[in-house]
């Protein structure tokens, strides 16, 4: 594994950010490659591609929109669903 080293760059016109060549080569970031920016506290993580969660999140939003349910409805239903699964697995209600 290569030693960690920080790089400094500047935000350009229209928010463009240049990733130093050494990092682009190291992480196989060719022109046009999608990256995800994830805010973490005062920092930001840059991940090549899209995290798998993005697809799941989009599907959940679509399901909620199509069903007319809200997030609160879905959360309320998880308790009932969990009780049903527990009873199915263990033959009794969860305490």
ABEGO torsion letter per residue (X at the ends): XBBBBBBBBBBBBGGBBBBBAAAAAAAGBBBGBBBBBBBBEABBBBBBEBBAAAAAAAAAAAAAAAAGBBAAAAAAAAAAAAAAAAAAAAGBBBX
